[in-house]
Amino acid sequence: MAAPIDLELKKAFAELQAKMVDTQQKVKLADLQIEQLSRMKKHSNLTHAEIKLLPDSTRMYEGAGRMFILQSKDEIANQLLEKQKTADEKIKELEQKKTYLERSVKDAEDNIREMLMSRRAQ
């Protein structure tokens, strides 16, 4: 009777280990993406702050591949604000995803602990 129980526990531990490795990789990826988005947001914020100081008559160009496009100060400021908003939204989504992943690993660990406790009680 002990052999099937051991195989079942072994299988559960193998599944948990695979899930933990996968989740840790996803969490690291989410952290990297959050860091990158934070940098982009900070860059947009600083650029927007500098653009505010310039007079309205200043000619501004937006880089598009190998060329530059003449745009108004308001259009560039709106684009920078939009970048900041999308970065904020993506950061929130990634943090929610990260907490979900961490919670799912914790739940799997708790399930295995319960299984071990029930095996010991038998």
N, CA and C atoms as a LAMMPS dump frame, in Angstrom:
ITEM: TIMESTEP
0
ITEM: NUMBER OF ATOMS
366
ITEM: BOX BOUNDS ff ff ff
-5.0000000000000000e+02 5.0000000000000000e+02
-5.0000000000000000e+02 5.0000000000000000e+02
-5.0000000000000000e+02 5.0000000000000000e+02
ITEM: ATOMS id mol type element x y z
1 1 1 N 0.825 -1.208 0
2 1 2 C 0 0 0
3 1 3 C 0.86 1.259 0
4 2 1 N 2.049 1.196 0.544
5 2 2 C 2.911 2.372 0.631
6 2 3 C 3.435 2.788 -0.744
7 3 1 N 3.649 1.832 -1.652
8 3 2 C 4.219 2.16 -2.962
9 3 3 C 3.308 3.08 -3.79
10 4 1 N 1.984 2.825 -3.883
11 4 2 C 1.135 3.747 -4.656
12 4 3 C 1.09 5.16 -4.058
13 5 1 N 1.123 5.223 -2.733
14 5 2 C 1.098 6.535 -2.077
15 5 3 C 2.371 7.295 -2.415
16 6 1 N 3.515 6.612 -2.346
17 6 2 C 4.782 7.253 -2.658
18 6 3 C 4.816 7.73 -4.104
19 7 1 N 4.285 6.921 -5.021
20 7 2 C 4.255 7.321 -6.425
21 7 3 C 3.368 8.547 -6.628
22 8 1 N 2.257 8.563 -5.911
23 8 2 C 1.338 9.691 -6.024
24 8 3 C 1.997 10.973 -5.502
25 9 1 N 2.678 10.861 -4.354
26 9 2 C 3.376 12.018 -3.799
27 9 3 C 4.512 12.461 -4.72
28 10 1 N 5.223 11.5 -5.258
29 10 2 C 6.33 11.814 -6.155
30 10 3 C 5.824 12.569 -7.386
31 11 1 N 4.696 12.096 -7.918
32 11 2 C 4.1 12.743 -9.083
33 11 3 C 3.653 14.167 -8.732
34 12 1 N 3.043 14.337 -7.568
35 12 2 C 2.583 15.658 -7.132
36 12 3 C 3.769 16.61 -6.953
37 13 1 N 4.857 16.105 -6.358
38 13 2 C 6.044 16.942 -6.184
39 13 3 C 6.653 17.332 -7.532
40 14 1 N 6.682 16.4 -8.47
41 14 2 C 7.224 16.699 -9.806
42 14 3 C 6.38 17.77 -10.498
43 15 1 N 5.058 17.652 -10.372
44 15 2 C 4.173 18.656 -10.969
45 15 3 C 4.371 20.019 -10.322
46 16 1 N 4.508 20.02 -8.989
47 16 2 C 4.716 21.277 -8.278
48 16 3 C 6.039 21.916 -8.689
49 17 1 N 7.075 21.095 -8.81
50 17 2 C 8.376 21.632 -9.191
51 17 3 C 8.319 22.239 -10.593
52 18 1 N 7.675 21.557 -11.515
53 18 2 C 7.546 22.084 -12.873
54 18 3 C 6.739 23.385 -12.863
55 19 1 N 5.674 23.405 -12.077
56 19 2 C 4.838 24.603 -11.988
57 19 3 C 5.625 25.758 -11.369
58 20 1 N 6.427 25.47 -10.344
59 20 2 C 7.202 26.521 -9.685
60 20 3 C 8.246 27.104 -10.633
61 21 1 N 8.931 26.246 -11.375
62 21 2 C 9.938 26.736 -12.315
63 21 3 C 9.28 27.617 -13.379
64 22 1 N 8.175 27.14 -13.923
65 22 2 C 7.451 27.898 -14.941
66 22 3 C 6.972 29.239 -14.379
67 23 1 N 6.426 29.209 -13.183
68 23 2 C 5.904 30.424 -12.568
69 23 3 C 7.023 31.399 -12.246
70 24 1 N 8.148 30.888 -11.753
71 24 2 C 9.271 31.778 -11.446
72 24 3 C 9.774 32.481 -12.703
73 25 1 N 9.801 31.757 -13.821
74 25 2 C 10.216 32.375 -15.077
75 25 3 C 9.221 33.453 -15.503
76 26 1 N 7.927 33.159 -15.348
77 26 2 C 6.908 34.148 -15.718
78 26 3 C 6.977 35.374 -14.812
79 27 1 N 7.245 35.161 -13.512
80 27 2 C 7.348 36.283 -12.579
81 27 3 C 8.564 37.142 -12.925
82 28 1 N 9.688 36.509 -13.254
83 28 2 C 10.879 37.274 -13.64
84 28 3 C 10.614 38.079 -14.909
85 29 1 N 9.928 37.466 -15.869
86 29 2 C 9.586 38.164 -17.103
87 29 3 C 8.681 39.359 -16.805
88 30 1 N 7.704 39.157 -15.933
89 30 2 C 6.799 40.254 -15.562
90 30 3 C 7.582 41.377 -14.873
91 31 1 N 8.526 41.013 -14.003
92 31 2 C 9.348 42.029 -13.34
93 31 3 C 10.154 42.836 -14.355
94 32 1 N 10.735 42.145 -15.324
95 32 2 C 11.515 42.84 -16.356
96 32 3 C 10.631 43.78 -17.172
97 33 1 N 9.429 43.312 -17.52
98 33 2 C 8.521 44.152 -18.294
99 33 3 C 8.071 45.362 -17.487
100 34 1 N 7.807 45.156 -16.192
101 34 2 C 7.407 46.269 -15.325
102 34 3 C 8.535 47.295 -15.244
103 35 1 N 9.76 46.808 -15.101
104 35 2 C 10.912 47.706 -15.021
105 35 3 C 11.071 48.503 -16.321
106 36 1 N 10.928 47.822 -17.448
107 36 2 C 11.048 48.491 -18.741
108 36 3 C 9.949 49.534 -18.927
109 37 1 N 8.727 49.182 -18.562
110 37 2 C 7.617 50.134 -18.686
111 37 3 C 7.797 51.329 -17.753
112 38 1 N 8.345 51.082 -16.571
113 38 2 C 8.591 52.18 -15.631
114 38 3 C 9.62 53.148 -16.192
115 39 1 N 10.663 52.6 -16.818
116 39 2 C 11.664 53.462 -17.44
117 39 3 C 11.064 54.282 -18.577
118 40 1 N 10.24 53.628 -19.406
119 40 2 C 9.605 54.323 -20.524
120 40 3 C 8.692 55.441 -20.004
121 41 1 N 7.955 55.147 -18.935
122 41 2 C 7.052 56.124 -18.349
123 41 3 C 7.837 57.319 -17.799
124 42 1 N 8.941 57.034 -17.128
125 42 2 C 9.765 58.109 -16.57
126 42 3 C 10.361 58.962 -17.683
127 43 1 N 10.81 58.311 -18.742
128 43 2 C 11.364 59.038 -19.895
129 43 3 C 10.304 59.948 -20.513
130 44 1 N 9.103 59.425 -20.695
131 44 2 C 8.009 60.233 -21.261
132 44 3 C 7.663 61.397 -20.348
133 45 1 N 7.664 61.141 -19.059
134 45 2 C 7.34 62.183 -18.091
135 45 3 C 8.377 63.303 -18.131
136 46 1 N 9.654 62.926 -18.149
137 46 2 C 10.71 63.94 -18.196
138 46 3 C 10.671 64.727 -19.507
139 47 1 N 10.438 64.029 -20.607
140 47 2 C 10.351 64.698 -21.908
141 47 3 C 9.17 65.663 -21.926
142 48 1 N 8.038 65.23 -21.373
143 48 2 C 6.852 66.099 -21.32
144 48 3 C 7.133 67.339 -20.476
145 49 1 N 7.833 67.158 -19.365
146 49 2 C 8.157 68.295 -18.498
147 49 3 C 9.053 69.296 -19.238
148 50 1 N 9.991 68.812 -20.021
149 50 2 C 10.871 69.703 -20.779
150 50 3 C 10.123 70.41 -21.904
151 51 1 N 9.224 69.68 -22.553
152 51 2 C 8.469 70.267 -23.664
153 51 3 C 7.557 71.388 -23.173
154 52 1 N 7.012 71.233 -21.965
155 52 2 C 6.131 72.267 -21.401
156 52 3 C 6.837 73.619 -21.314
157 53 1 N 8.139 73.582 -21.053
158 53 2 C 8.895 74.816 -20.852
159 53 3 C 9.151 75.573 -22.157
160 54 1 N 9.043 74.897 -23.286
161 54 2 C 9.329 75.521 -24.572
162 54 3 C 8.161 76.398 -25.024
163 55 1 N 8.46 77.448 -25.783
164 55 2 C 7.359 78.285 -26.304
165 55 3 C 6.545 77.518 -27.347
166 56 1 N 5.296 77.946 -27.52
167 56 2 C 4.394 77.258 -28.455
168 56 3 C 4.868 77.338 -29.9
169 57 1 N 5.65 78.347 -30.233
170 57 2 C 6.087 78.518 -31.617
171 57 3 C 7.271 77.613 -31.976
172 58 1 N 7.779 76.865 -31.028
173 58 2 C 8.936 75.986 -31.278
174 58 3 C 8.545 74.884 -32.251
175 59 1 N 9.401 74.672 -33.246
176 59 2 C 9.168 73.599 -34.211
177 59 3 C 9.644 72.296 -33.585
178 60 1 N 8.764 71.307 -33.583
179 60 2 C 9.094 70.019 -32.976
180 60 3 C 8.923 68.921 -34.005
181 61 1 N 9.822 67.957 -33.925
182 61 2 C 9.805 66.853 -34.87
183 61 3 C 9.727 65.534 -34.113
184 62 1 N 8.983 64.621 -34.683
185 62 2 C 8.876 63.277 -34.105
186 62 3 C 9.646 62.326 -35.01
187 63 1 N 10.477 61.497 -34.416
188 63 2 C 11.234 60.524 -35.183
189 63 3 C 10.343 59.379 -35.62
190 64 1 N 10.43 59.045 -36.905
191 64 2 C 9.65 57.926 -37.455
192 64 3 C 10.583 57.152 -38.388
193 65 1 N 11.233 56.139 -37.845
194 65 2 C 12.178 55.374 -38.645
195 65 3 C 13.391 56.223 -38.953
196 66 1 N 13.666 56.451 -40.251
197 66 2 C 14.826 57.24 -40.658
198 66 3 C 14.474 58.694 -40.936
199 67 1 N 13.251 59.059 -40.693
200 67 2 C 12.855 60.438 -41.001
201 67 3 C 12.239 61.095 -39.768
202 68 1 N 12.021 62.391 -39.886
203 68 2 C 11.404 63.161 -38.821
204 68 3 C 10.179 63.864 -39.38
205 69 1 N 9.115 63.878 -38.563
206 69 2 C 7.853 64.474 -38.993
207 69 3 C 7.586 65.706 -38.14
208 70 1 N 7.311 66.818 -38.806
209 70 2 C 6.994 68.056 -38.099
210 70 3 C 5.613 67.923 -37.462
211 71 1 N 5.559 68.186 -36.147
212 71 2 C 4.282 68.12 -35.43
213 71 3 C 4.191 69.284 -34.452
214 72 1 N 2.965 69.573 -34.057
215 72 2 C 2.771 70.672 -33.107
216 72 3 C 3.169 70.223 -31.704
217 73 1 N 3.384 71.209 -30.861
218 73 2 C 3.761 70.945 -29.47
219 73 3 C 2.654 70.166 -28.761
220 74 1 N 1.394 70.524 -29.034
221 74 2 C 0.267 69.846 -28.387
222 74 3 C 0.18 68.378 -28.784
223 75 1 N 0.41 68.079 -30.06
224 75 2 C 0.347 66.683 -30.517
225 75 3 C 1.408 65.837 -29.835
226 76 1 N 2.617 66.37 -29.746
227 76 2 C 3.704 65.616 -29.104
228 76 3 C 3.413 65.457 -27.613
229 77 1 N 2.911 66.493 -26.965
230 77 2 C 2.58 66.409 -25.537
231 77 3 C 1.479 65.366 -25.31
232 78 1 N 0.48 65.341 -26.187
233 78 2 C -0.593 64.348 -26.064
234 78 3 C -0.061 62.93 -26.252
235 79 1 N 0.845 62.767 -27.201
236 79 2 C 1.436 61.44 -27.416
237 79 3 C 2.208 60.978 -26.187
238 80 1 N 2.946 61.895 -25.564
239 80 2 C 3.71 61.537 -24.37
240 80 3 C 2.779 61.175 -23.208
241 81 1 N 1.701 61.927 -23.058
242 81 2 C 0.736 61.606 -22
243 81 3 C 0.072 60.257 -22.253
244 82 1 N -0.219 59.97 -23.508
245 82 2 C -0.824 58.686 -23.864
246 82 3 C 0.133 57.534 -23.569
247 83 1 N 1.408 57.746 -23.862
248 83 2 C 2.415 56.727 -23.534
249 83 3 C 2.431 56.441 -22.041
250 84 1 N 2.355 57.494 -21.249
251 84 2 C 2.357 57.326 -19.795
252 84 3 C 1.129 56.549 -19.326
253 85 1 N -0.018 56.868 -19.891
254 85 2 C -1.257 56.177 -19.498
255 85 3 C -1.202 54.699 -19.858
256 86 1 N -0.755 54.39 -21.07
257 86 2 C -0.685 52.981 -21.47
258 86 3 C 0.339 52.228 -20.631
259 87 1 N 1.443 52.883 -20.296
260 87 2 C 2.446 52.237 -19.441
261 87 3 C 1.855 51.939 -18.066
262 88 1 N 1.101 52.888 -17.511
263 88 2 C 0.455 52.659 -16.209
264 88 3 C -0.499 51.465 -16.267
265 89 1 N -1.31 51.419 -17.329
266 89 2 C -2.274 50.321 -17.459
267 89 3 C -1.565 48.978 -17.576
268 90 1 N -0.519 48.927 -18.38
269 90 2 C 0.209 47.672 -18.553
270 90 3 C 0.908 47.247 -17.269
271 91 1 N 1.431 48.208 -16.522
272 91 2 C 2.078 47.884 -15.244
273 91 3 C 1.061 47.287 -14.284
274 92 1 N -0.139 47.87 -14.228
275 92 2 C -1.178 47.326 -13.355
276 92 3 C -1.546 45.902 -13.76
277 93 1 N -1.698 45.663 -15.068
278 93 2 C -2.03 44.319 -15.555
279 93 3 C -0.941 43.318 -15.187
280 94 1 N 0.313 43.721 -15.378
281 94 2 C 1.422 42.814 -15.079
282 94 3 C 1.517 42.508 -13.582
283 95 1 N 1.254 43.503 -12.758
284 95 2 C 1.306 43.261 -11.317
285 95 3 C 0.169 42.342 -10.876
286 96 1 N -1.002 42.487 -11.49
287 96 2 C -2.103 41.575 -11.18
288 96 3 C -1.755 40.155 -11.611
289 97 1 N -1.168 40.025 -12.781
290 97 2 C -0.753 38.714 -13.287
291 97 3 C 0.288 38.091 -12.362
292 98 1 N 1.212 38.919 -11.9
293 98 2 C 2.27 38.442 -11.009
294 98 3 C 1.695 37.944 -9.683
295 99 1 N 0.753 38.687 -9.105
296 99 2 C 0.161 38.246 -7.842
297 99 3 C -0.646 36.968 -8.043
298 100 1 N -1.32 36.852 -9.191
299 100 2 C -2.067 35.632 -9.487
300 100 3 C -1.128 34.435 -9.572
301 101 1 N -0.012 34.595 -10.251
302 101 2 C 0.954 33.501 -10.383
303 101 3 C 1.509 33.089 -9.016
304 102 1 N 1.858 34.068 -8.208
305 102 2 C 2.39 33.76 -6.884
306 102 3 C 1.34 33.057 -6.026
307 103 1 N 0.086 33.494 -6.138
308 103 2 C -0.987 32.874 -5.369
309 103 3 C -1.219 31.433 -5.827
310 104 1 N -1.15 31.182 -7.13
311 104 2 C -1.384 29.824 -7.638
312 104 3 C -0.296 28.871 -7.163
313 105 1 N 0.948 29.327 -7.109
314 105 2 C 2.034 28.477 -6.595
315 105 3 C 1.827 28.197 -5.109
316 106 1 N 1.418 29.213 -4.371
317 106 2 C 1.178 29.019 -2.938
318 106 3 C 0.045 28.022 -2.714
319 107 1 N -1.008 28.109 -3.523
320 107 2 C -2.115 27.164 -3.41
321 107 3 C -1.653 25.738 -3.698
322 108 1 N -0.815 25.577 -4.712
323 108 2 C -0.308 24.242 -5.048
324 108 3 C 0.547 23.693 -3.911
325 109 1 N 1.363 24.538 -3.314
326 109 2 C 2.176 24.112 -2.164
327 109 3 C 1.285 23.697 -1.005
328 110 1 N 0.255 24.474 -0.742
329 110 2 C -0.663 24.153 0.352
330 110 3 C -1.372 22.819 0.099
331 111 1 N -1.755 22.563 -1.149
332 111 2 C -2.406 21.292 -1.482
333 111 3 C -1.484 20.111 -1.209
334 112 1 N -0.227 20.254 -1.551
335 112 2 C 0.72 19.151 -1.309
336 112 3 C 0.952 18.982 0.183
337 113 1 N 1.024 20.082 0.92
338 113 2 C 1.18 19.973 2.387
339 113 3 C -0.014 19.234 2.999
340 114 1 N -1.219 19.574 2.513
341 114 2 C -2.418 18.889 3.012
342 114 3 C -2.358 17.402 2.681
343 115 1 N -1.894 17.074 1.488
344 115 2 C -1.794 15.672 1.094
345 115 3 C -0.79 14.944 1.988
346 116 1 N 0.321 15.594 2.288
347 116 2 C 1.311 14.98 3.18
348 116 3 C 0.752 14.764 4.576
349 117 1 N 0.049 15.769 5.074
350 117 2 C -0.545 15.648 6.412
351 117 3 C -1.585 14.518 6.453
352 118 1 N -2.383 14.409 5.398
353 118 2 C -3.394 13.347 5.391
354 118 3 C -2.735 11.972 5.286
355 119 1 N -1.624 11.875 4.593
356 119 2 C -0.885 10.598 4.498
357 119 3 C -0.284 10.214 5.837
358 120 1 N 0.222 11.215 6.544
359 120 2 C 0.817 10.934 7.863
360 120 3 C -0.253 10.524 8.873
361 121 1 N -1.445 11.082 8.713
362 121 2 C -2.524 10.775 9.652
363 121 3 C -3.044 9.352 9.456
364 122 1 N -2.869 8.792 8.26
365 122 2 C -3.392 7.448 7.996
366 122 3 C -2.566 6.37 8.624
